[in-house]
């Protein structure tokens, strides 16, 4: 049941279903933030459908705010100017606008919260890792 009045919104876990999204090996559960903010922000829980050990390709996202927090399992990335980063349960990261990165792998039990603004994210492939 979703309650919505005068800007307040409540989204119940029992009312949400896991859906496919940007990554075919993940399932996503929308947390209702896009609807509440008219697309200004988006938040979802991401769950791995399988462990992966391959890269997604170097890419960037044109979002001004991008934050993740790992609830369970682990996920690894490579970031432009940072190198390899492995996040485990309890770890969080904020990615600056347009940072080039690649998701390299994750555990089969990964669950994480991801928030970004604006609400649409999409991948933009990058060929030259050193150019923004």
C-alpha positions in Angstrom: 0.0 0.0 0.0 1.3 3.4 -1.0 0.2 6.4 0.9 0.5 9.8 -0.9 -0.8 13.1 0.4 0.6 16.6 0.4 4.0 15.5 -0.7 4.5 12.6 1.8 5.0 9.2 0.3 5.3 5.8 1.9 6.4 2.8 -0.2 6.0 -0.7 1.4 8.5 -3.5 0.5 5.6 -6.0 0.4 4.0 -4.0 -2.4 7.2 -3.8 -4.6 8.4 -6.4 -7.1 11.9 -7.0 -8.3 12.3 -6.0 -12.0 15.0 -6.2 -14.6 16.8 -3.0 -15.4 20.1 -1.5 -16.7 22.2 -4.6 -15.9 20.8 -8.0 -17.0 22.5 -9.8 -14.1 20.8 -7.6 -11.5 17.2 -7.2 -10.3 16.0 -3.9 -9.0 13.4 -2.8 -6.5 12.2 0.8 -6.8 12.0 2.7 -3.6 9.5 5.3 -4.8 11.9 8.3 -4.7 11.4 9.1 -8.4 7.7 9.4 -8.1 8.0 11.4 -4.8 10.5 13.9 -6.3 9.0 14.0 -9.8 12.1 12.5 -11.3 14.7 14.7 -9.5 16.1 11.7 -7.6 15.9 8.0 -7.9 16.6 5.2 -5.4 16.5 1.4 -5.7 17.8 -1.7 -4.1 19.9 -3.8 -6.5 20.2 -7.6 -6.0 22.6 -9.8 -8.0 21.0 -12.7 -9.9 24.4 -14.3 -10.3 28.0 -13.7 -9.4 29.9 -12.0 -12.2 33.6 -11.7 -12.9 33.5 -9.8 -16.2 33.6 -6.1 -16.9 30.7 -4.1 -18.1 32.8 -1.8 -20.3 34.2 1.5 -19.4 31.4 4.1 -19.1 30.2 7.2 -17.3 26.9 8.5 -16.1 25.8 12.1 -16.5 24.3 12.5 -13.1 25.2 15.1 -10.5 24.7 12.8 -7.5 25.5 9.1 -7.5 25.8 7.2 -4.2 25.8 3.4 -3.4 25.7 1.5 -0.1 26.4 -2.2 0.1 24.0 -4.1 2.3 25.2 -7.6 1.7 28.0 -9.3 -0.4 30.6 -7.4 -2.4 31.0 -5.5 -5.7 34.2 -4.3 -7.4 34.9 -1.4 -9.8 37.8 0.3 -11.5 37.6 4.1 -11.4 39.5 6.7 -13.5 42.2 8.2 -11.3 41.4 5.9 -8.4 42.0 2.3 -9.6 40.4 -0.8 -8.3 37.9 -0.5 -5.5 36.1 -3.4 -3.8 33.0 -2.5 -1.6 31.8 -5.0 1.0 28.8 -5.0 3.3 28.5 -1.7 5.2 30.7 0.2 2.6 29.4 3.3 0.8 30.7 5.3 -2.1 29.9 8.6 -3.9 30.9 9.0 -7.5 31.6 12.5 -8.8 29.9 13.7 -12.0 31.0 11.9 -15.1 33.8 9.8 -13.5 34.8 7.0 -15.9 34.4 3.6 -14.3 33.8 -0.1 -15.0 31.9 -2.6 -12.8 34.3 -5.7 -12.7 32.5 -8.2 -10.6 30.2 -9.0 -7.7 29.2 -11.8 -5.4 26.0 -13.8 -6.0 24.5 -12.5 -2.7 25.1 -8.8 -3.5 22.4 -6.4 -2.3 23.0 -2.6 -2.4 21.1 0.7 -2.3 21.8 3.1 -5.2 20.7 6.7 -5.3 21.2 9.2 -8.1 20.0 12.5 -9.4 18.5 13.2 -11.8 16.3 10.1 -11.9 17.5 8.8 -15.3 21.0 7.4 -15.3 21.9 5.3 -18.4 25.5 4.4 -19.5 27.6 6.5 -21.8 30.5 4.4 -23.1 33.9 6.0 -23.0 36.8 5.1 -25.3 39.5 7.4 -23.8 39.7 6.7 -20.1 41.7 10.0 -19.6 39.2 12.4 -21.1 36.1 13.6 -19.2 
